[in-house]
Amino acid sequence: MHFLFFFDREYRALAMSLVNLFELSGHDEARAKPDGIVLFGLPPEAMGHELTTFYVDETSNVVVGAIAKSEEVDYFGYCKKMTLTLHNTIMMRRGRLPVHGAMCHLRLRGHAEAGQAPTSFNVVIVGDSGAGKSETLEAFRELADEYISDMTIIFDDMGSLQLSPAGLLGYGTEIGAFVRLDDLSPGYAFGHFDRSIFMNPDRGNARVVVPLTEYAQVVAGYPVDLLLYANNYEHVTDDAPVVEFCGTADEALEVFRAGYRAAKGTTDERGLVRTYFANPFGPEQLRDLHEPLARQYFEGAFERGVKVGQMRTRLGIEGWEREGPRQAAEALFKLVLGE
């Protein structure tokens, strides 16, 4: 997929930070017709005083997104979110299901004394901002010595799914991550200091843009073994385990469609909120296009033997911000290993 990104010179620091997040096009791709165009910094009067908007040009088959020049959008998130909104729109028009979440390929060590050989699995964790996607990936990384021999992040925030005769495949969009410094283990971002771009490190909700994965791996297409919703607002009980699988596609659709989460303060939202399929970047605006795709994909996932359910990260519960994702990751490993 090929995008052109135009920006006002006042936003050049934000726009150039995209090189840590998306793969730059080559010279041959730059000469081809783009799939999407982003215009960042248009005069407000040219947009009817809307801050952001996007449009599908059916004639040329190009999706265009525009962001007004305003102090309110002087933030890297607007570069990223508009680009991903266009990506999701294009994916839905191509028959793929966009996913707001994280996917990683994990190779487990196994336990020789128990006769277990090393194995691997691919998990997709769906959730909106603050649900625990990046935090659970970080928890996976922290548990590496005990459970993992290798870990590859396919996507950290946005990806897409494709049904195939062989199974359900997951694809990424980004080669990096845009995450809160507070959500990373101490020293992790600084361990990648030479490649990281730090934003407002002296303020609340400080962020870092850090490369993670080679583009060839991001777009390779990995089979999905587990598709889990990141539930960050419920306590774990005997009736509500850390990892809970759904019995039917309808049951799973109800969980994912509701999109509940406890707002963590990464946005202006507070309390228990909901977002359609935890994805405000395209599916929310194009529900008529997304809804039949979602049913097709969830029914297809069950038909192909993909385990679908929810993982209680407890990230939105006070006092569980770090231990919740860690226990969720540990429970998932033990489940996969059959312990």
C-alpha positions in Angstrom: 0.0 0.0 0.0 1.4 3.4 -1.0 0.7 6.8 0.6 1.7 10.3 -0.1 2.0 12.6 2.9 2.0 16.3 2.4 2.5 18.7 5.4 2.8 22.3 6.3 6.4 23.3 7.2 5.3 24.1 10.7 4.6 20.4 11.2 7.8 19.1 9.7 9.1 17.7 13.0 5.9 15.7 13.5 5.7 14.5 9.9 9.4 13.5 9.7 8.9 11.4 12.9 6.7 9.1 10.8 9.9 7.4 9.4 10.2 5.6 12.8 6.6 4.3 12.3 6.1 3.6 8.6 8.3 2.2 5.9 9.4 4.8 3.4 8.5 4.2 -0.2 11.2 3.5 -2.8 11.7 5.5 -5.9 9.6 3.1 -8.1 6.7 3.2 -5.6 6.8 7.0 -5.5 6.2 7.2 -9.2 3.1 4.9 -8.9 -0.5 6.1 -8.3 -1.0 6.3 -4.5 -3.6 4.4 -2.6 -4.0 7.2 -0.1 -3.1 10.9 0.3 -2.7 12.8 3.6 -2.8 16.6 3.7 -1.6 17.9 7.1 -2.0 21.6 7.7 -4.7 22.9 5.4 -6.2 26.3 6.0 -9.3 25.8 8.3 -11.5 27.8 5.9 -10.7 25.3 3.1 -12.2 22.5 5.2 -15.4 24.1 6.3 -13.8 24.6 9.7 -13.6 20.8 10.4 -10.4 19.8 12.1 -10.2 16.4 10.3 -12.0 14.7 7.5 -11.4 12.0 4.9 -13.0 11.2 1.5 -13.1 8.2 -0.9 -12.6 9.2 -4.5 -14.5 6.4 -6.2 -13.4 7.5 -9.7 -9.6 7.3 -9.1 -9.9 4.8 -6.2 -7.9 6.9 -3.9 -8.7 7.8 -0.3 -7.8 11.3 0.8 -7.5 12.6 4.4 -7.1 16.2 5.5 -6.1 17.8 8.8 -6.6 21.5 9.4 -3.8 23.8 10.5 -4.5 24.5 14.1 -2.9 24.4 17.6 -5.4 21.7 18.5 -3.7 19.2 16.1 -0.1 20.0 16.9 0.4 16.4 18.0 2.0 13.4 16.4 -1.1 11.3 17.0 -2.9 13.2 14.2 -0.2 12.2 11.7 -0.6 8.5 12.7 -4.3 8.3 13.2 -5.3 9.9 9.9 -2.9 7.6 8.0 -4.3 4.5 9.8 -7.9 5.7 9.1 -7.1 5.8 5.4 -5.4 2.4 5.7 -8.4 0.8 7.4 -10.8 2.3 4.8 -8.8 0.8 2.0 -8.5 -2.6 3.7 -12.3 -2.8 4.2 -12.8 -1.9 0.5 -10.5 -4.8 -0.3 -12.3 -7.2 1.8 -10.0 -7.3 4.8 -10.9 -6.7 8.4 -9.0 -3.9 10.1 -7.9 -4.5 13.7 -7.0 -1.9 16.3 -4.7 -4.0 18.5 -1.4 -5.8 18.7 -0.1 -9.0 17.2 3.0 -10.9 18.0 4.7 -14.2 17.0 5.9 -16.0 20.1 8.2 -19.0 20.1 8.0 -20.8 23.5 10.9 -22.6 25.1 8.9 -25.7 26.1 9.9 -27.9 29.1 12.3 -30.8 28.3 11.6 -32.5 31.7 7.9 -32.7 30.8 8.6 -33.9 27.3 7.5 -30.6 25.7 9.2 -29.5 22.5 9.5 -25.8 21.7 6.4 -24.5 20.1 5.1 -21.2 18.7 1.8 -19.3 18.5 0.5 -16.1 17.1 -1.8 -13.9 19.2 -3.8 -10.9 18.3 -4.9 -8.6 21.2 -7.7 -6.2 20.2 -8.3 -2.9 22.2 -8.5 0.8 22.1 -6.2 3.3 23.7 -5.2 2.2 27.2 -6.8 -1.3 27.0 -3.4 -3.0 27.5 -2.2 -3.9 24.0 1.4 -2.5 24.3 1.5 -3.2 28.0 0.8 -6.9 27.4 3.5 -7.0 24.7 5.9 -5.5 27.2 4.8 -8.1 29.7 5.6 -10.8 27.1 9.0 -9.3 26.7 9.6 -9.3 30.5 8.7 -12.9 30.7 11.1 -13.9 27.9 13.7 -15.7 30.0 11.0 -18.0 31.5 8.8 -18.7 28.6 10.0 -17.2 25.3 13.0 -18.0 23.0 11.9 -15.6 20.3 9.4 -12.8 19.9 8.4 -10.8 16.8 5.9 -8.0 17.0 3.8 -8.0 13.8 1.9 -4.9 14.7 1.7 -2.8 17.9 -1.4 -0.7 17.1 -3.1 -1.4 13.8 -3.3 -4.3 11.5 -5.7 -6.3 9.3 -7.0 -9.8 9.0 -7.5 -11.9 5.9 -9.4 -15.1 5.6 -7.7 -17.8 3.5 -8.3 -21.5 3.0 -5.3 -22.2 5.2 -6.6 -20.1 8.1 -6.9 -16.6 9.4 -3.9 -14.4 8.5 -2.7 -11.3 10.3 -0.8 -8.4 8.7 0.7 -5.2 10.2 0.9 -1.6 9.1 3.7 -0.1 11.1 7.4 -0.9 11.6 7.4 0.9 15.0 5.3 1.9 17.9 4.1 5.2 19.4 3.7 4.4 23.1 3.6 6.0 26.5 6.9 6.1 28.3 5.2 5.2 31.6 3.9 2.0 30.1 7.4 0.6 29.2 9.6 -1.1 31.7 12.3 1.2 33.1 15.1 1.7 30.7 13.5 -0.1 27.7 13.0 3.1 25.5 16.4 4.4 26.6 18.0 1.1 25.6 16.9 2.0 22.1 17.9 5.6 22.5 19.8 5.8 19.2 16.6 5.0 17.3 13.9 6.5 19.5 12.1 9.8 19.0 11.0 11.2 22.4 8.0 13.6 22.7 7.4 15.8 25.7 9.4 13.5 28.1 9.0 16.1 30.9 5.2 16.1 30.8 2.4 13.7 31.6 1.5 11.2 28.9 5.0 11.4 27.5 5.5 9.4 24.3 8.2 7.7 22.3 8.3 6.6 18.7 10.6 3.6 18.4 11.2 1.1 15.5 10.3 -2.5 16.3 10.1 -4.9 13.3 11.4 -5.2 9.8 8.8 -4.3 7.1 9.2 -7.7 5.4 8.0 -9.4 8.6 5.2 -6.9 9.2 3.5 -7.7 5.8 4.4 -11.4 5.6 1.1 -12.6 6.8 1.1 -14.8 10.0 -1.6 -17.4 10.9 -3.7 -16.3 13.9 -4.0 -18.9 16.7 -5.6 -16.6 19.3 -7.8 -13.6 18.9 -8.4 -11.9 22.2 -10.2 -8.7 23.4 -8.2 -6.7 25.9 -10.6 -6.3 28.9 -9.0 -3.7 31.1 -11.9 -3.0 33.4 -13.0 -6.2 35.1 -11.4 -8.0 38.1 -10.5 -11.6 37.8 -12.8 -14.0 39.7 -13.6 -17.7 39.6 -16.3 -16.9 37.1 -14.2 -14.5 35.1 -10.8 -15.9 34.5 -7.8 -14.1 33.2 -8.3 -15.6 29.7 -11.8 -16.6 28.8 -12.8 -18.0 25.4 -16.1 -17.5 23.6 -18.2 -20.5 22.6 -19.8 -19.0 19.4 -19.1 -16.3 16.8 -22.2 -14.4 18.0 -20.9 -14.4 21.6 -17.5 -13.1 20.4 -19.1 -10.5 18.2 -21.0 -9.1 21.2 -17.8 -8.7 23.2 -15.8 -7.1 20.4 -18.6 -5.0 19.0 -19.4 -3.4 22.4 -15.7 -2.3 22.7 -15.9 -1.5 26.5 -12.8 -0.2 28.3 -11.9 1.9 31.3 -10.4 5.1 29.9 -6.9 5.4 31.3 -6.3 9.1 30.7 -4.4 8.8 27.4 -7.3 10.8 25.8 -10.0 13.2 27.1 -12.2 10.3 28.0 -12.9 9.2 31.6 -14.6 6.2 33.2 -16.1 3.2 31.4 -16.4 4.0 27.7 -17.1 2.1 24.6 -16.0 2.2 21.0 -17.4 0.2 18.1 -15.0 -2.8 17.8 -12.5 -0.7 19.7 -11.6 1.0 16.4 -12.5 4.7 15.9 -10.3 4.9 12.8 -12.6 3.9 9.9 -14.9 1.1 11.2 -16.7 3.6 13.4 -17.4 5.9 10.5 -18.1 3.1 7.9 -20.2 0.7 10.0 -22.3 -0.4 7.0 -19.1 -1.6 5.3 -17.5 -3.0 8.4 -20.4 -4.9 10.0 -20.8 -7.7 7.3 -17.1 -8.1 7.2 -16.9 -8.5 11.0 -19.5 -11.3 10.9 -17.8 -13.0 8.0 -14.4 -12.9 9.7 -15.6 -14.0 13.2 -17.6 -16.9 11.7 -14.6 -17.8 9.5 -12.3 -17.7 12.6 -14.4 -20.3 14.4 -14.7 -22.4 11.3 -10.9 -22.5 11.0 -10.3 -23.4 14.7 -9.0 -20.0 15.9 -9.6 -19.5 19.6 -11.5 -16.3 20.2 -12.2 -14.7 23.6 -11.0 -12.0 26.0 -8.0 -11.4 28.2 -8.5 -9.4 31.4 -5.4 -7.1 31.6 -6.9 -5.0 34.4 -4.9 -2.1 33.1 -7.7 0.4 33.9 -8.0 -0.8 37.5 -6.0 1.3 40.0 -3.0 -0.7 41.3 -3.0 -3.2 38.5 -1.3 -1.2 35.8 1.8 -3.4 35.7 0.9 -6.6 37.5 -2.4 -7.0 35.5 -0.8 -7.3 32.1 2.0 -9.4 33.5 -0.4 -11.9 35.0 -2.4 -11.9 31.8 0.7 -12.8 29.8 1.7 -15.5 32.2 -1.8 -17.1 32.2 -1.7 -17.1 28.4 1.7 -18.9 28.3 0.6 -21.5 30.8 -2.6 -22.1 28.9 -0.8 -22.6 25.6 1.8 -24.9 27.2 -1.0 -26.9 28.8 0.2 -26.3 32.4 
